[in-house]
Amino acid sequence: MISSLTTMSLIVLHSRSLFSDKKIPVLIGVIMSLLWFHLYDHTIEDTTLLIGSPGLFIILAAIMYFSGKIRWYLPEPA
């Protein structure tokens, strides 16, 4: 639990330096928190693969959807 929290904190803090909009690092943190919660929640159940795969697919789809709207190489408007 401690290693996942420190890793998420490191990624969120690093993403704050990359994006001018401060909502994006918060969104990254929320999505990663949901991912870690989802993984930890299903590690003790027998149906981990059955329940975990669709959940991870939905999280991946959300990441792809929101990151697809980011214009990485365009200059910011003045």
C-alpha positions as CSV (number, residue, x, y, z in Angstrom):
1,M,0.0,0.0,0.0
2,I,2.8,2.4,0.9
3,S,4.7,1.7,-2.4
4,S,1.6,2.3,-4.5
5,L,0.8,5.6,-2.7
6,T,4.4,6.8,-3.1
7,T,4.5,5.8,-6.8
8,M,1.1,7.5,-7.5
9,S,2.3,10.6,-5.6
10,L,5.5,10.7,-7.7
11,I,3.6,10.4,-11.0
12,V,1.0,13.1,-10.0
13,L,3.7,15.5,-8.9
14,H,5.7,14.9,-12.1
15,S,2.6,15.4,-14.2
16,R,2.0,18.8,-12.4
17,S,5.3,20.0,-14.0
18,L,4.2,18.8,-17.5
19,F,0.8,20.3,-17.7
20,S,-0.2,23.9,-17.4
21,D,-3.8,22.9,-16.5
22,K,-3.9,21.7,-12.9
23,K,-7.0,19.5,-13.5
24,I,-5.1,17.0,-15.5
25,P,-2.8,15.8,-12.7
26,V,-5.8,15.5,-10.4
27,L,-7.6,13.4,-13.1
28,I,-4.4,11.2,-13.4
29,G,-4.4,10.7,-9.7
30,V,-8.1,9.8,-9.5
31,I,-7.8,7.3,-12.4
32,M,-4.7,5.7,-10.8
33,S,-6.4,5.5,-7.5
34,L,-9.4,3.7,-9.1
35,L,-7.0,1.4,-10.8
36,W,-5.1,0.5,-7.6
37,F,-8.3,0.1,-5.6
38,H,-9.7,-2.1,-8.3
39,L,-6.5,-4.3,-8.3
40,Y,-6.4,-4.6,-4.5
41,D,-10.1,-5.2,-4.2
42,H,-10.0,-8.3,-6.4
43,T,-6.7,-9.9,-5.4
44,I,-8.3,-12.1,-2.8
45,E,-11.3,-13.3,-4.8
46,D,-11.5,-16.4,-7.0
47,T,-13.2,-14.4,-9.7
48,T,-10.4,-11.9,-10.1
49,L,-9.9,-12.4,-13.9
50,L,-13.6,-12.5,-14.6
51,I,-14.3,-9.2,-12.7
52,G,-10.9,-7.6,-13.1
53,S,-10.6,-7.7,-16.9
54,P,-13.7,-5.7,-17.7
55,G,-12.9,-3.2,-15.0
56,L,-9.3,-2.6,-16.2
57,F,-10.7,-2.4,-19.8
58,I,-13.0,0.4,-18.7
59,I,-10.2,2.2,-16.9
60,L,-7.9,1.9,-19.9
61,A,-10.7,3.1,-22.2
62,A,-11.1,6.2,-20.0
63,I,-7.4,6.9,-20.0
64,M,-7.3,6.6,-23.8
65,Y,-10.3,8.8,-24.3
66,F,-9.1,11.6,-22.1
67,S,-5.4,11.5,-23.3
68,G,-6.6,11.5,-26.9
69,K,-8.0,15.0,-26.4
70,I,-4.6,16.3,-25.2
71,R,-2.7,18.2,-27.9
72,W,0.9,17.2,-27.0
73,Y,2.8,19.1,-29.6
74,L,0.7,22.2,-30.3
75,P,1.7,25.5,-28.7
76,E,-0.5,26.9,-26.0
77,P,-2.8,29.8,-27.1
78,A,-1.7,33.2,-26.0
